[in-house]
Amino acid sequence: MPATLKVKGALEEITRVKKLFETTQKQKIGQSVTNMAADMKAATPIDTGLARSSWRIVETGNKDIPYKVENLVPYIEFLNAGSSKQAPPYFIEKIALSYGKPVGAVVQIKESPEVL
């Protein structure tokens, strides 16, 4: 006859440990994303300072990819393509890849309203 063992509070403890793990993991990812955004900001060519100051971290609400780094300045794609001698072509991808293997596209170019 099979024996059954019930442990009081085991499910609650497992849930608590899982939440703690997820919180710790999100904090570590957040720190890495913060460092990556700072590196992108530092590497961005500067004329007026708009592109450099426009980097931001956005929480996605997605458990698997909790953050994204974006820059909505319309000419960031040209800076990233090497239009300035202050940064090498594809500096964004180079920095992002230095932080590990990407999940999805490294750079997405979106049409956005013009930033003045």
Biopython code that builds the backbone (N, CA, C, O; Angstrom):
import numpy as np
from Bio.PDB.StructureBuilder import StructureBuilder

atoms = [
    (1, "MET", "N", (0.844, -1.169, 0.000)),
    (1, "MET", "CA", (0.000, 0.000, 0.000)),
    (1, "MET", "C", (0.897, 1.243, 0.000)),
    (1, "MET", "O", (1.776, 1.366, 0.853)),
    (2, "PRO", "N", (0.682, 2.174, -0.958)),
    (2, "PRO", "CA", (1.519, 3.365, -1.033)),
    (2, "PRO", "C", (1.282, 4.282, 0.155)),
    (2, "PRO", "O", (0.161, 4.429, 0.644)),
    (3, "ALA", "N", (2.359, 4.888, 0.599)),
    (3, "ALA", "CA", (2.273, 5.813, 1.725)),
    (3, "ALA", "C", (2.100, 7.228, 1.190)),
    (3, "ALA", "O", (2.647, 7.572, 0.143)),
    (4, "THR", "N", (1.349, 8.035, 1.900)),
    (4, "THR", "CA", (1.135, 9.427, 1.534)),
    (4, "THR", "C", (1.692, 10.299, 2.641)),
    (4, "THR", "O", (1.425, 10.072, 3.821)),
    (5, "LEU", "N", (2.454, 11.281, 2.256)),
    (5, "LEU", "CA", (3.042, 12.192, 3.216)),
    (5, "LEU", "C", (2.562, 13.599, 2.890)),
    (5, "LEU", "O", (2.710, 14.063, 1.760)),
    (6, "LYS", "N", (1.995, 14.269, 3.864)),
    (6, "LYS", "CA", (1.541, 15.643, 3.678)),
    (6, "LYS", "C", (2.371, 16.539, 4.578)),
    (6, "LYS", "O", (2.528, 16.277, 5.770)),
    (7, "VAL", "N", (2.896, 17.595, 3.989)),
    (7, "VAL", "CA", (3.705, 18.538, 4.742)),
    (7, "VAL", "C", (2.932, 19.844, 4.805)),
    (7, "VAL", "O", (2.602, 20.433, 3.776)),
    (8, "LYS", "N", (2.647, 20.292, 6.023)),
    (8, "LYS", "CA", (1.901, 21.536, 6.203)),
    (8, "LYS", "C", (2.727, 22.723, 5.729)),
    (8, "LYS", "O", (3.895, 22.864, 6.092)),
    (9, "GLY", "N", (2.113, 23.574, 4.916)),
    (9, "GLY", "CA", (2.758, 24.799, 4.481)),
    (9, "GLY", "C", (3.748, 24.626, 3.338)),
    (9, "GLY", "O", (4.401, 25.592, 2.942)),
    (10, "ALA", "N", (3.873, 23.418, 2.800)),
    (10, "ALA", "CA", (4.852, 23.179, 1.736)),
    (10, "ALA", "C", (4.520, 23.990, 0.481)),
    (10, "ALA", "O", (5.412, 24.585, -0.124)),
    (11, "LEU", "N", (3.265, 24.016, 0.092)),
    (11, "LEU", "CA", (2.874, 24.750, -1.108)),
    (11, "LEU", "C", (3.142, 26.245, -0.944)),
    (11, "LEU", "O", (3.616, 26.903, -1.870)),
    (12, "GLU", "N", (2.839, 26.769, 0.224)),
    (12, "GLU", "CA", (3.095, 28.179, 0.491)),
    (12, "GLU", "C", (4.589, 28.493, 0.445)),
    (12, "GLU", "O", (4.998, 29.537, -0.063)),
    (13, "GLU", "N", (5.398, 27.581, 0.980)),
    (13, "GLU", "CA", (6.848, 27.782, 0.982)),
    (13, "GLU", "C", (7.407, 27.720, -0.436)),
    (13, "GLU", "O", (8.275, 28.514, -0.799)),
    (14, "ILE", "N", (6.920, 26.793, -1.224)),
    (14, "ILE", "CA", (7.354, 26.691, -2.616)),
    (14, "ILE", "C", (6.973, 27.962, -3.373)),
    (14, "ILE", "O", (7.775, 28.477, -4.152)),
    (15, "THR", "N", (5.780, 28.466, -3.159)),
    (15, "THR", "CA", (5.323, 29.701, -3.799)),
    (15, "THR", "C", (6.188, 30.877, -3.368)),
    (15, "THR", "O", (6.550, 31.715, -4.194)),
    (16, "ARG", "N", (6.523, 30.949, -2.081)),
    (16, "ARG", "CA", (7.368, 32.028, -1.569)),
    (16, "ARG", "C", (8.756, 31.989, -2.189)),
    (16, "ARG", "O", (9.284, 33.028, -2.587)),
    (17, "VAL", "N", (9.348, 30.817, -2.275)),
    (17, "VAL", "CA", (10.686, 30.666, -2.846)),
    (17, "VAL", "C", (10.666, 31.002, -4.340)),
    (17, "VAL", "O", (11.592, 31.634, -4.848)),
    (18, "LYS", "N", (9.624, 30.586, -5.033)),
    (18, "LYS", "CA", (9.499, 30.888, -6.456)),
    (18, "LYS", "C", (9.419, 32.397, -6.682)),
    (18, "LYS", "O", (10.079, 32.923, -7.577)),
    (19, "LYS", "N", (8.622, 33.091, -5.885)),
    (19, "LYS", "CA", (8.510, 34.553, -6.008)),
    (19, "LYS", "C", (9.839, 35.230, -5.689)),
    (19, "LYS", "O", (10.230, 36.183, -6.364)),
    (20, "LEU", "N", (10.529, 34.744, -4.668)),
    (20, "LEU", "CA", (11.833, 35.285, -4.306)),
    (20, "LEU", "C", (12.827, 35.109, -5.453)),
    (20, "LEU", "O", (13.577, 36.027, -5.785)),
    (21, "PHE", "N", (12.823, 33.926, -6.049)),
    (21, "PHE", "CA", (13.700, 33.663, -7.194)),
    (21, "PHE", "C", (13.378, 34.597, -8.350)),
    (21, "PHE", "O", (14.285, 35.188, -8.937)),
    (22, "GLU", "N", (12.101, 34.739, -8.684)),
    (22, "GLU", "CA", (11.696, 35.605, -9.794)),
    (22, "GLU", "C", (12.073, 37.058, -9.531)),
    (22, "GLU", "O", (12.513, 37.760, -10.441)),
    (23, "THR", "N", (11.905, 37.511, -8.294)),
    (23, "THR", "CA", (12.264, 38.886, -7.938)),
    (23, "THR", "C", (13.770, 39.093, -8.067)),
    (23, "THR", "O", (14.220, 40.092, -8.628)),
    (24, "THR", "N", (14.539, 38.152, -7.548)),
    (24, "THR", "CA", (15.999, 38.241, -7.620)),
    (24, "THR", "C", (16.463, 38.217, -9.072)),
    (24, "THR", "O", (17.342, 38.986, -9.460)),
    (25, "GLN", "N", (15.876, 37.340, -9.865)),
    (25, "GLN", "CA", (16.225, 37.242, -11.280)),
    (25, "GLN", "C", (15.903, 38.550, -12.000)),
    (25, "GLN", "O", (16.713, 39.037, -12.789)),
    (26, "LYS", "N", (14.736, 39.118, -11.738)),
    (26, "LYS", "CA", (14.348, 40.372, -12.383)),
    (26, "LYS", "C", (15.294, 41.507, -11.963)),
    (26, "LYS", "O", (15.630, 42.364, -12.781)),
    (27, "GLN", "N", (15.720, 41.516, -10.707)),
    (27, "GLN", "CA", (16.656, 42.540, -10.243)),
    (27, "GLN", "C", (17.999, 42.423, -10.957)),
    (27, "GLN", "O", (18.589, 43.432, -11.344)),
    (28, "LYS", "N", (18.482, 41.194, -11.133)),
    (28, "LYS", "CA", (19.759, 40.986, -11.824)),
    (28, "LYS", "C", (19.649, 41.409, -13.287)),
    (28, "LYS", "O", (20.550, 42.054, -13.822)),
    (29, "ILE", "N", (18.555, 41.045, -13.920)),
    (29, "ILE", "CA", (18.339, 41.455, -15.314)),
    (29, "ILE", "C", (18.237, 42.973, -15.381)),
    (29, "ILE", "O", (18.803, 43.592, -16.281)),
    (30, "GLY", "N", (17.523, 43.576, -14.442)),
    (30, "GLY", "CA", (17.380, 45.027, -14.409)),
    (30, "GLY", "C", (18.711, 45.734, -14.277)),
    (30, "GLY", "O", (18.931, 46.762, -14.917)),
    (31, "GLN", "N", (19.597, 45.206, -13.463)),
    (31, "GLN", "CA", (20.925, 45.811, -13.295)),
    (31, "GLN", "C", (21.731, 45.697, -14.583)),
    (31, "GLN", "O", (22.418, 46.637, -14.983)),
    (32, "SER", "N", (21.640, 44.543, -15.222)),
    (32, "SER", "CA", (22.352, 44.347, -16.479)),
    (32, "SER", "C", (21.808, 45.281, -17.559)),
    (32, "SER", "O", (22.581, 45.852, -18.328)),
    (33, "VAL", "N", (20.497, 45.438, -17.622)),
    (33, "VAL", "CA", (19.879, 46.337, -18.604)),
    (33, "VAL", "C", (20.269, 47.785, -18.309)),
    (33, "VAL", "O", (20.520, 48.558, -19.234)),
    (34, "THR", "N", (20.321, 48.152, -17.050)),
    (34, "THR", "CA", (20.744, 49.505, -16.665)),
    (34, "THR", "C", (22.175, 49.763, -17.122)),
    (34, "THR", "O", (22.477, 50.836, -17.644)),
    (35, "ASN", "N", (23.050, 48.793, -16.929)),
    (35, "ASN", "CA", (24.441, 48.927, -17.375)),
    (35, "ASN", "C", (24.520, 49.034, -18.896)),
    (35, "ASN", "O", (25.281, 49.842, -19.429)),
    (36, "MET", "N", (23.729, 48.215, -19.590)),
    (36, "MET", "CA", (23.734, 48.245, -21.049)),
    (36, "MET", "C", (23.246, 49.601, -21.560)),
    (36, "MET", "O", (23.841, 50.165, -22.478)),
    (37, "ALA", "N", (22.177, 50.123, -20.978)),
    (37, "ALA", "CA", (21.656, 51.431, -21.391)),
    (37, "ALA", "C", (22.696, 52.527, -21.157)),
    (37, "ALA", "O", (22.845, 53.432, -21.978)),
    (38, "ALA", "N", (23.412, 52.443, -20.037)),
    (38, "ALA", "CA", (24.463, 53.430, -19.748)),
    (38, "ALA", "C", (25.582, 53.338, -20.779)),
    (38, "ALA", "O", (26.121, 54.361, -21.202)),
    (39, "ASP", "N", (25.935, 52.120, -21.185)),
    (39, "ASP", "CA", (26.969, 51.945, -22.201)),
    (39, "ASP", "C", (26.506, 52.501, -23.552)),
    (39, "ASP", "O", (27.287, 53.122, -24.273)),
    (40, "MET", "N", (25.247, 52.278, -23.884)),
    (40, "MET", "CA", (24.706, 52.806, -25.144)),
    (40, "MET", "C", (24.689, 54.333, -25.121)),
    (40, "MET", "O", (25.021, 54.987, -26.110)),
    (41, "LYS", "N", (24.304, 54.875, -23.997)),
    (41, "LYS", "CA", (24.276, 56.335, -23.851)),
    (41, "LYS", "C", (25.686, 56.908, -24.032)),
    (41, "LYS", "O", (25.878, 57.884, -24.757)),
    (42, "ALA", "N", (26.653, 56.303, -23.376)),
    (42, "ALA", "CA", (28.035, 56.792, -23.453)),
    (42, "ALA", "C", (28.601, 56.669, -24.864)),
    (42, "ALA", "O", (29.422, 57.490, -25.275)),
    (43, "ALA", "N", (28.174, 55.657, -25.604)),
    (43, "ALA", "CA", (28.707, 55.424, -26.948)),
    (43, "ALA", "C", (27.993, 56.240, -28.024)),
    (43, "ALA", "O", (28.488, 56.345, -29.146)),
    (44, "THR", "N", (26.847, 56.812, -27.700)),
    (44, "THR", "CA", (26.066, 57.552, -28.700)),
    (44, "THR", "C", (26.772, 58.848, -29.074)),
    (44, "THR", "O", (27.138, 59.636, -28.202)),
    (45, "PRO", "N", (26.964, 59.069, -30.373)),
    (45, "PRO", "CA", (27.587, 60.315, -30.824)),
    (45, "PRO", "C", (26.805, 61.530, -30.317)),
    (45, "PRO", "O", (25.586, 61.474, -30.154)),
    (46, "ILE", "N", (27.511, 62.605, -30.075)),
    (46, "ILE", "CA", (26.872, 63.791, -29.495)),
    (46, "ILE", "C", (27.119, 65.017, -30.364)),
    (46, "ILE", "O", (28.247, 65.313, -30.756)),
    (47, "ASP", "N", (26.032, 65.714, -30.651)),
    (47, "ASP", "CA", (26.087, 67.021, -31.310)),
    (47, "ASP", "C", (25.290, 67.964, -30.421)),
    (47, "ASP", "O", (25.850, 68.841, -29.763)),
    (48, "THR", "N", (23.966, 67.772, -30.410)),
    (48, "THR", "CA", (23.118, 68.583, -29.529)),
    (48, "THR", "C", (22.899, 67.888, -28.188)),
    (48, "THR", "O", (22.528, 68.530, -27.205)),
    (49, "GLY", "N", (23.130, 66.573, -28.150)),
    (49, "GLY", "CA", (22.916, 65.807, -26.926)),
    (49, "GLY", "C", (21.565, 65.123, -26.868)),
    (49, "GLY", "O", (21.301, 64.358, -25.940)),
    (50, "LEU", "N", (20.698, 65.385, -27.848)),
    (50, "LEU", "CA", (19.354, 64.801, -27.817)),
    (50, "LEU", "C", (19.383, 63.279, -27.925)),
    (50, "LEU", "O", (18.734, 62.590, -27.138)),
    (51, "ALA", "N", (20.124, 62.756, -28.884)),
    (51, "ALA", "CA", (20.172, 61.296, -29.050)),
    (51, "ALA", "C", (20.755, 60.623, -27.815)),
    (51, "ALA", "O", (20.247, 59.601, -27.354)),
    (52, "ARG", "N", (21.817, 61.201, -27.288)),
    (52, "ARG", "CA", (22.466, 60.616, -26.114)),
    (52, "ARG", "C", (21.536, 60.637, -24.897)),
    (52, "ARG", "O", (21.532, 59.695, -24.104)),
    (53, "SER", "N", (20.767, 61.682, -24.750)),
    (53, "SER", "CA", (19.893, 61.797, -23.572)),
    (53, "SER", "C", (18.551, 61.078, -23.738)),
    (53, "SER", "O", (17.740, 61.061, -22.813)),
    (54, "SER", "N", (18.316, 60.493, -24.899)),
    (54, "SER", "CA", (17.011, 59.880, -25.168)),
    (54, "SER", "C", (16.943, 58.380, -24.919)),
    (54, "SER", "O", (15.915, 57.762, -25.195)),
    (55, "TRP", "N", (17.996, 57.788, -24.411)),
    (55, "TRP", "CA", (17.947, 56.363, -24.070)),
    (55, "TRP", "C", (17.078, 56.190, -22.839)),
    (55, "TRP", "O", (17.178, 56.960, -21.884)),
    (56, "ARG", "N", (16.222, 55.173, -22.865)),
    (56, "ARG", "CA", (15.411, 54.877, -21.686)),
    (56, "ARG", "C", (15.116, 53.388, -21.597)),
    (56, "ARG", "O", (15.127, 52.665, -22.593)),
    (57, "ILE", "N", (14.857, 52.966, -20.390)),
    (57, "ILE", "CA", (14.519, 51.566, -20.108)),
    (57, "ILE", "C", (13.015, 51.511, -19.884)),
    (57, "ILE", "O", (12.454, 52.307, -19.130)),
    (58, "VAL", "N", (12.376, 50.562, -20.550)),
    (58, "VAL", "CA", (10.927, 50.417, -20.464)),
    (58, "VAL", "C", (10.609, 49.021, -19.943)),
    (58, "VAL", "O", (11.152, 48.029, -20.430)),
    (59, "GLU", "N", (9.734, 48.952, -18.958)),
    (59, "GLU", "CA", (9.250, 47.647, -18.501)),
    (59, "GLU", "C", (8.195, 47.172, -19.481)),
    (59, "GLU", "O", (7.260, 47.908, -19.797)),
    (60, "THR", "N", (8.341, 45.942, -19.964)),
    (60, "THR", "CA", (7.453, 45.429, -21.002)),
    (60, "THR", "C", (6.197, 44.766, -20.460)),
    (60, "THR", "O", (5.190, 44.666, -21.161)),
    (61, "GLY", "N", (6.254, 44.315, -19.220)),
    (61, "GLY", "CA", (5.132, 43.545, -18.678)),
    (61, "GLY", "C", (5.204, 42.077, -19.087)),
    (61, "GLY", "O", (4.346, 41.280, -18.706)),
    (62, "ASN", "N", (6.221, 41.723, -19.856)),
    (62, "ASN", "CA", (6.433, 40.352, -20.299)),
    (62, "ASN", "C", (7.369, 39.661, -19.319)),
    (62, "ASN", "O", (8.473, 40.141, -19.062)),
    (63, "LYS", "N", (6.933, 38.550, -18.781)),
    (63, "LYS", "CA", (7.739, 37.833, -17.784)),
    (63, "LYS", "C", (9.057, 37.329, -18.367)),
    (63, "LYS", "O", (10.069, 37.293, -17.666)),
    (64, "ASP", "N", (9.055, 36.943, -19.635)),
    (64, "ASP", "CA", (10.259, 36.395, -20.258)),
    (64, "ASP", "C", (11.253, 37.479, -20.673)),
    (64, "ASP", "O", (12.465, 37.275, -20.607)),
    (65, "ILE", "N", (10.738, 38.626, -21.100)),
    (65, "ILE", "CA", (11.585, 39.760, -21.500)),
    (65, "ILE", "C", (11.053, 40.985, -20.763)),
    (65, "ILE", "O", (10.277, 41.757, -21.328)),
    (66, "PRO", "N", (11.467, 41.174, -19.493)),
    (66, "PRO", "CA", (10.845, 42.206, -18.668)),
    (66, "PRO", "C", (11.194, 43.651, -19.034)),
    (66, "PRO", "O", (10.467, 44.573, -18.662)),
    (67, "TYR", "N", (12.290, 43.857, -19.754)),
    (67, "TYR", "CA", (12.724, 45.222, -20.072)),
    (67, "TYR", "C", (13.136, 45.340, -21.525)),
    (67, "TYR", "O", (13.514, 44.361, -22.169)),
    (68, "LYS", "N", (13.054, 46.561, -22.023)),
    (68, "LYS", "CA", (13.666, 46.872, -23.315)),
    (68, "LYS", "C", (14.316, 48.239, -23.189)),
    (68, "LYS", "O", (13.891, 49.077, -22.394)),
    (69, "VAL", "N", (15.344, 48.446, -23.981)),
    (69, "VAL", "CA", (16.052, 49.724, -24.013)),
    (69, "VAL", "C", (15.678, 50.367, -25.337)),
    (69, "VAL", "O", (15.784, 49.743, -26.393)),
    (70, "GLU", "N", (15.237, 51.622, -25.275)),
    (70, "GLU", "CA", (14.839, 52.268, -26.518)),
    (70, "GLU", "C", (15.344, 53.692, -26.607)),
    (70, "GLU", "O", (15.640, 54.346, -25.607)),
    (71, "ASN", "N", (15.429, 54.142, -27.839)),
    (71, "ASN", "CA", (15.790, 55.515, -28.149)),
    (71, "ASN", "C", (14.899, 55.920, -29.317)),
    (71, "ASN", "O", (15.048, 55.397, -30.421)),
    (72, "LEU", "N", (13.983, 56.836, -29.083)),
    (72, "LEU", "CA", (12.994, 57.191, -30.090)),
    (72, "LEU", "C", (13.392, 58.380, -30.959)),
    (72, "LEU", "O", (12.572, 58.886, -31.724)),
    (73, "VAL", "N", (14.633, 58.827, -30.850)),
    (73, "VAL", "CA", (15.096, 59.909, -31.714)),
    (73, "VAL", "C", (15.098, 59.368, -33.149)),
    (73, "VAL", "O", (15.686, 58.317, -33.407)),
    (74, "PRO", "N", (14.449, 60.073, -34.082)),
    (74, "PRO", "CA", (14.301, 59.531, -35.436)),
    (74, "PRO", "C", (15.611, 59.246, -36.164)),
    (74, "PRO", "O", (15.635, 58.408, -37.065)),
    (75, "TYR", "N", (16.679, 59.909, -35.806)),
    (75, "TYR", "CA", (17.940, 59.713, -36.529)),
    (75, "TYR", "C", (18.888, 58.741, -35.843)),
    (75, "TYR", "O", (20.039, 58.616, -36.260)),
    (76, "ILE", "N", (18.432, 58.048, -34.799)),
    (76, "ILE", "CA", (19.302, 57.101, -34.104)),
    (76, "ILE", "C", (19.754, 55.984, -35.048)),
    (76, "ILE", "O", (20.871, 55.480, -34.930)),
    (77, "GLU", "N", (18.884, 55.602, -35.983)),
    (77, "GLU", "CA", (19.268, 54.541, -36.923)),
    (77, "GLU", "C", (20.430, 54.985, -37.811)),
    (77, "GLU", "O", (21.265, 54.163, -38.187)),
    (78, "PHE", "N", (20.494, 56.270, -38.149)),
    (78, "PHE", "CA", (21.589, 56.774, -38.974)),
    (78, "PHE", "C", (22.893, 56.846, -38.167)),
    (78, "PHE", "O", (23.972, 56.546, -38.678)),
    (79, "LEU", "N", (22.768, 57.246, -36.906)),
    (79, "LEU", "CA", (23.950, 57.241, -36.036)),
    (79, "LEU", "C", (24.468, 55.817, -35.887)),
    (79, "LEU", "O", (25.674, 55.575, -35.935)),
    (80, "ASN", "N", (23.537, 54.872, -35.705)),
    (80, "ASN", "CA", (23.920, 53.473, -35.547)),
    (80, "ASN", "C", (24.511, 52.899, -36.833)),
    (80, "ASN", "O", (25.301, 51.957, -36.788)),
    (81, "ALA", "N", (24.132, 53.463, -37.970)),
    (81, "ALA", "CA", (24.659, 52.997, -39.254)),
    (81, "ALA", "C", (26.047, 53.565, -39.546)),
    (81, "ALA", "O", (26.680, 53.184, -40.531)),
    (82, "GLY", "N", (26.524, 54.480, -38.689)),
    (82, "GLY", "CA", (27.869, 54.997, -38.860)),
    (82, "GLY", "C", (27.949, 56.380, -39.468)),
    (82, "GLY", "O", (28.989, 56.754, -40.010)),
    (83, "SER", "N", (26.854, 57.163, -39.390)),
    (83, "SER", "CA", (26.869, 58.499, -39.990)),
    (83, "SER", "C", (27.775, 59.474, -39.256)),
    (83, "SER", "O", (28.108, 60.532, -39.789)),
    (84, "SER", "N", (28.175, 59.133, -38.050)),
    (84, "SER", "CA", (29.085, 59.985, -37.281)),
    (84, "SER", "C", (30.401, 59.254, -37.074)),
    (84, "SER", "O", (30.435, 58.036, -36.902)),
    (85, "LYS", "N", (31.465, 60.009, -37.095)),
    (85, "LYS", "CA", (32.781, 59.415, -36.848)),
    (85, "LYS", "C", (33.022, 59.172, -35.358)),
    (85, "LYS", "O", (34.045, 58.606, -34.972)),
    (86, "GLN", "N", (32.076, 59.602, -34.526)),
    (86, "GLN", "CA", (32.233, 59.450, -33.078)),
    (86, "GLN", "C", (31.917, 58.032, -32.584)),
    (86, "GLN", "O", (32.272, 57.671, -31.462)),
    (87, "ALA", "N", (31.249, 57.231, -33.426)),
    (87, "ALA", "CA", (30.912, 55.861, -33.020)),
    (87, "ALA", "C", (30.995, 54.960, -34.244)),
    (87, "ALA", "O", (30.694, 55.389, -35.358)),
    (88, "PRO", "N", (31.401, 53.719, -34.039)),
    (88, "PRO", "CA", (31.486, 52.798, -35.171)),
    (88, "PRO", "C", (30.086, 52.377, -35.635)),
    (88, "PRO", "O", (29.123, 52.476, -34.874)),
    (89, "PRO", "N", (29.977, 51.915, -36.866)),
    (89, "PRO", "CA", (28.684, 51.390, -37.313)),
    (89, "PRO", "C", (28.238, 50.239, -36.415)),
    (89, "PRO", "O", (29.051, 49.445, -35.941)),
    (90, "TYR", "N", (26.955, 50.171, -36.200)),
    (90, "TYR", "CA", (26.317, 49.111, -35.406)),
    (90, "TYR", "C", (26.796, 49.078, -33.959)),
    (90, "TYR", "O", (26.911, 48.011, -33.356)),
    (91, "PHE", "N", (27.070, 50.252, -33.414)),
    (91, "PHE", "CA", (27.517, 50.302, -32.018)),
    (91, "PHE", "C", (26.440, 49.781, -31.070)),
    (91, "PHE", "O", (26.760, 49.219, -30.023)),
    (92, "ILE", "N", (25.172, 49.959, -31.424)),
    (92, "ILE", "CA", (24.082, 49.483, -30.554)),
    (92, "ILE", "C", (24.110, 47.959, -30.471)),
    (92, "ILE", "O", (24.061, 47.387, -29.382)),
    (93, "GLU", "N", (24.189, 47.309, -31.631)),
    (93, "GLU", "CA", (24.230, 45.846, -31.644)),
    (93, "GLU", "C", (25.465, 45.321, -30.920)),
    (93, "GLU", "O", (25.379, 44.350, -30.168)),
    (94, "LYS", "N", (26.610, 45.957, -31.143)),
    (94, "LYS", "CA", (27.852, 45.505, -30.498)),
    (94, "LYS", "C", (27.726, 45.552, -28.974)),
    (94, "LYS", "O", (28.155, 44.634, -28.276)),
    (95, "ILE", "N", (27.135, 46.632, -28.472)),
    (95, "ILE", "CA", (26.965, 46.753, -27.023)),
    (95, "ILE", "C", (25.955, 45.723, -26.523)),
    (95, "ILE", "O", (26.206, 45.036, -25.532)),
    (96, "ALA", "N", (24.824, 45.615, -27.200)),
    (96, "ALA", "CA", (23.791, 44.661, -26.766)),
    (96, "ALA", "C", (24.336, 43.234, -26.752)),
    (96, "ALA", "O", (24.096, 42.487, -25.803)),
    (97, "LEU", "N", (25.057, 42.860, -27.783)),
    (97, "LEU", "CA", (25.601, 41.500, -27.855)),
    (97, "LEU", "C", (26.679, 41.242, -26.813)),
    (97, "LEU", "O", (26.921, 40.093, -26.442)),
    (98, "SER", "N", (27.326, 42.296, -26.340)),
    (98, "SER", "CA", (28.334, 42.104, -25.295)),
    (98, "SER", "C", (27.692, 41.716, -23.961)),
    (98, "SER", "O", (28.383, 41.263, -23.047)),
    (99, "TYR", "N", (26.384, 41.891, -23.850)),
    (99, "TYR", "CA", (25.664, 41.519, -22.630)),
    (99, "TYR", "C", (25.021, 40.145, -22.714)),
    (99, "TYR", "O", (24.323, 39.734, -21.787)),
    (100, "GLY", "N", (25.241, 39.436, -23.795)),
    (100, "GLY", "CA", (24.734, 38.079, -23.882)),
    (100, "GLY", "C", (23.939, 37.830, -25.145)),
    (100, "GLY", "O", (23.792, 38.704, -26.000)),
    (101, "LYS", "N", (23.434, 36.624, -25.236)),
    (101, "LYS", "CA", (22.674, 36.193, -26.400)),
    (101, "LYS", "C", (21.312, 36.880, -26.405)),
    (101, "LYS", "O", (20.610, 36.868, -25.394)),
    (102, "PRO", "N", (20.934, 37.477, -27.528)),
    (102, "PRO", "CA", (19.650, 38.175, -27.576)),
    (102, "PRO", "C", (18.469, 37.224, -27.646)),
    (102, "PRO", "O", (18.581, 36.091, -28.113)),
    (103, "VAL", "N", (17.348, 37.711, -27.173)),
    (103, "VAL", "CA", (16.079, 37.017, -27.333)),
    (103, "VAL", "C", (15.301, 37.855, -28.338)),
    (103, "VAL", "O", (14.770, 38.911, -27.991)),
    (104, "GLY", "N", (15.232, 37.397, -29.561)),
    (104, "GLY", "CA", (14.587, 38.181, -30.618)),
    (104, "GLY", "C", (15.572, 39.136, -31.264)),
    (104, "GLY", "O", (16.788, 38.970, -31.160)),
    (105, "ALA", "N", (15.025, 40.135, -31.928)),
    (105, "ALA", "CA", (15.842, 41.106, -32.660)),
    (105, "ALA", "C", (16.633, 41.976, -31.690)),
    (105, "ALA", "O", (16.133, 42.349, -30.629)),
    (106, "VAL", "N", (17.864, 42.295, -32.060)),
    (106, "VAL", "CA", (18.691, 43.172, -31.236)),
    (106, "VAL", "C", (18.236, 44.616, -31.417)),
    (106, "VAL", "O", (18.120, 45.363, -30.445)),
    (107, "VAL", "N", (17.979, 45.003, -32.657)),
    (107, "VAL", "CA", (17.539, 46.369, -32.949)),
    (107, "VAL", "C", (16.275, 46.297, -33.784)),
    (107, "VAL", "O", (16.209, 45.565, -34.772)),
    (108, "GLN", "N", (15.276, 47.060, -33.379)),
    (108, "GLN", "CA", (14.054, 47.194, -34.158)),
    (108, "GLN", "C", (13.890, 48.662, -34.494)),
    (108, "GLN", "O", (13.938, 49.521, -33.614)),
    (109, "ILE", "N", (13.698, 48.944, -35.767)),
    (109, "ILE", "CA", (13.495, 50.322, -36.194)),
    (109, "ILE", "C", (12.004, 50.513, -36.413)),
    (109, "ILE", "O", (11.382, 49.794, -37.195)),
    (110, "LYS", "N", (11.444, 51.482, -35.720)),
    (110, "LYS", "CA", (10.020, 51.764, -35.819)),
    (110, "LYS", "C", (9.837, 53.183, -36.302)),
    (110, "LYS", "O", (10.644, 54.064, -36.008)),
    (111, "GLU", "N", (8.787, 53.392, -37.033)),
    (111, "GLU", "CA", (8.420, 54.752, -37.395)),
    (111, "GLU", "C", (7.884, 55.403, -36.132)),
    (111, "GLU", "O", (7.021, 54.842, -35.457)),
    (112, "SER", "N", (8.386, 56.571, -35.817)),
    (112, "SER", "CA", (7.931, 57.263, -34.610)),
    (112, "SER", "C", (7.724, 58.724, -34.931)),
    (112, "SER", "O", (8.286, 59.244, -35.894)),
    (113, "PRO", "N", (6.908, 59.390, -34.115)),
    (113, "PRO", "CA", (6.714, 60.823, -34.336)),
    (113, "PRO", "C", (8.043, 61.544, -34.187)),
    (113, "PRO", "O", (8.896, 61.133, -33.401)),
    (114, "GLU", "N", (8.212, 62.598, -34.929)),
    (114, "GLU", "CA", (9.474, 63.339, -34.888)),
    (114, "GLU", "C", (9.654, 63.986, -33.527)),
    (114, "GLU", "O", (8.743, 64.616, -32.991)),
    (115, "VAL", "N", (10.837, 63.817, -32.988)),
    (115, "VAL", "CA", (11.181, 64.408, -31.700)),
    (115, "VAL", "C", (11.897, 65.710, -31.968)),
    (115, "VAL", "O", (12.858, 65.747, -32.736)),
    (116, "LEU", "N", (11.447, 66.764, -31.354)),
    (116, "LEU", "CA", (12.087, 68.072, -31.553)),
    (116, "LEU", "C", (12.924, 68.436, -30.368)),
    (116, "LEU", "O", (13.540, 69.501, -30.352)),
]
sb = StructureBuilder()
sb.init_structure("model")
sb.init_model(0)
sb.init_chain("A")
sb.init_seg("    ")
for serial, (resi, resn, name, xyz) in enumerate(atoms, 1):
    if name == "N":
        sb.init_residue(resn, " ", resi, " ")
    sb.init_atom(name, np.array(xyz, "f"), 0.0, 1.0, " ", f" {name:<3s}", serial, name[0])
structure = sb.get_structure()
